[in-house]
């Protein structure tokens, strides 16, 4: 029978393996964390056939529109993304990843997603629901604790 300590260790192991695979991906691809986050976001939205605007990227990353433009410029110059007219509104643009299907880069960017999907496929529907609920609760708990710590830290800074 698994104990609470076993669950904590499994989540810690998952965090460590995620950090290690992220380091390998970033180093192999020669990109930064925000670059990888944008590429993963674009690939996920591409799979769902949802257009991604610079504004949406800016909101997702929590950065200014100028910083988003610089990031898109950098990724476009490196050949990772392209700008195309927004469907039905040629004044707006959509950002799309140019990572070829089946390329090593795409596989590196999808290590976590593909590992999770493979493990989830071995579970029954009820087990998947328990795991999804548990992980969602962990994520919300971390976010809540970080918000509390951040607000305490802001309260202790000199004006």
Buried (B, 14 or more C-beta within 10 A) or exposed (E): EEEEEEEEEEEEEBEEEEEEBBEEBBEEBEBEEBBBBBBBBBBBBBEEEEBBBBEBBBEBBEBEEEBBEEBBEBBBEEEBBBEEEEEEEEEEBBBBBBBEEEEEBBEBBBBBEEBEEEEEEEEEEEEBEEBEEEEEEEEEEEEEEEEEEEEEEEEEEEE
